[in-house]
Amino acid sequence: MPREARLFEKSNGSPTRALFKLQGNVPPKWILRARRSRKNLEPDVVRALAKLQQIRRRRPNAHATIKAAKLELAALLRTWEVSYRKETFYNGLRTLLELSRAGISKR
């Protein structure tokens, strides 16, 4: 079971706010897990996009089916976007930590 992203939620997705709330470090595994969770969703997003385009092309008057496909795509895109925001959040926070410690970042 995945753990909750409490730091992400407490800081409203802002790495600068999280910098002051952080009690430790951002392990590289957090960034890799966020990236992997986003990348795992991409095949589903591609399928949903293709499905919607195919329905629009083959059945342009099937309004209920098109609406259902749009809702499915929107739900997938919201999940993908949250994963993307978490990935950039952890990257930004890691960069800020590097700057505060060494005065320079490798990112």
C-alpha positions as CSV (number, residue, x, y, z in Angstrom):
1,M,0.0,0.0,0.0
2,P,1.5,3.4,-1.0
3,R,2.2,5.9,1.7
4,E,0.5,9.2,1.9
5,A,2.3,12.2,0.4
6,R,1.8,14.3,3.6
7,L,4.7,16.7,2.9
8,F,3.2,17.4,-0.6
9,E,-0.3,18.0,0.8
10,K,0.8,20.1,3.8
11,S,2.8,22.4,1.5
12,N,0.1,22.5,-1.2
13,G,2.6,21.2,-3.7
14,S,5.1,24.1,-3.2
15,P,8.7,23.1,-2.8
16,T,9.6,26.5,-1.2
17,R,6.9,26.0,1.6
18,A,8.1,22.4,2.1
19,L,11.7,23.5,2.5
20,F,10.8,25.0,5.9
21,K,8.6,22.1,7.0
22,L,11.1,19.3,6.0
23,Q,12.8,17.5,8.8
24,G,15.5,15.6,6.9
25,N,16.2,14.7,3.3
26,V,14.4,13.9,0.1
27,P,15.7,10.4,-0.9
28,P,16.2,9.9,-4.7
29,K,13.8,7.0,-4.4
30,W,10.9,9.4,-3.8
31,I,11.6,11.1,-7.1
32,L,11.9,7.7,-8.9
33,R,8.7,6.4,-7.4
34,A,6.8,9.6,-8.5
35,R,8.2,9.3,-12.0
36,R,7.4,5.6,-12.2
37,S,3.8,6.2,-11.0
38,R,3.4,8.8,-13.7
39,K,5.0,6.7,-16.4
40,N,2.8,3.7,-15.5
41,L,-0.2,5.8,-16.3
42,E,0.9,6.9,-19.7
43,P,-0.3,3.7,-21.6
44,D,-3.7,4.1,-20.1
45,V,-3.8,7.8,-21.2
46,V,-2.8,6.8,-24.7
47,R,-5.5,4.2,-24.9
48,A,-8.2,6.6,-23.6
49,L,-7.1,9.3,-26.1
50,A,-7.2,6.8,-29.0
51,K,-10.6,5.5,-27.8
52,L,-12.1,9.0,-27.7
53,Q,-10.7,9.9,-31.2
54,Q,-12.0,6.6,-32.6
55,I,-15.5,7.1,-31.2
56,R,-15.6,10.7,-32.5
57,R,-14.5,9.5,-35.9
58,R,-16.7,6.4,-36.3
59,R,-19.7,7.4,-34.3
60,P,-20.0,11.2,-34.3
61,N,-23.6,11.2,-33.1
62,A,-23.1,8.9,-30.1
63,H,-23.1,11.8,-27.6
64,A,-23.4,9.7,-24.4
65,T,-20.6,7.4,-25.4
66,I,-18.4,10.4,-26.3
67,K,-19.2,12.0,-23.0
68,A,-18.3,8.8,-21.1
69,A,-15.0,8.5,-22.9
70,K,-14.2,12.2,-22.1
71,L,-14.9,11.6,-18.5
72,E,-12.7,8.5,-18.4
73,L,-9.9,10.5,-20.1
74,A,-10.4,13.4,-17.7
75,A,-10.1,11.2,-14.7
76,L,-6.9,9.6,-16.0
77,L,-5.4,13.0,-16.9
78,R,-6.1,14.3,-13.3
79,T,-4.3,11.3,-11.9
80,W,-1.4,11.8,-14.3
81,E,-1.2,15.4,-13.4
82,V,-1.0,14.8,-9.7
83,S,1.8,12.3,-10.3
84,Y,3.6,14.9,-12.5
85,R,3.2,17.6,-9.9
86,K,4.6,15.3,-7.2
87,E,7.6,14.4,-9.3
88,T,8.4,18.1,-10.0
89,F,7.7,18.9,-6.3
90,Y,10.3,16.4,-5.1
91,N,12.8,17.5,-7.8
92,G,12.4,21.1,-6.8
93,L,12.7,20.4,-3.1
94,R,15.8,18.3,-3.7
95,T,17.3,21.2,-5.7
96,L,16.5,23.7,-2.9
97,L,18.1,21.4,-0.3
98,E,21.3,21.1,-2.5
99,L,21.4,24.9,-2.8
100,S,21.0,25.4,0.9
101,R,23.7,22.9,1.7
102,A,26.3,23.4,-1.0
103,G,25.3,26.7,-2.6
104,I,25.2,25.0,-6.0
105,S,22.9,22.4,-7.6
106,K,23.7,19.6,-9.9
107,R,20.2,19.6,-11.4
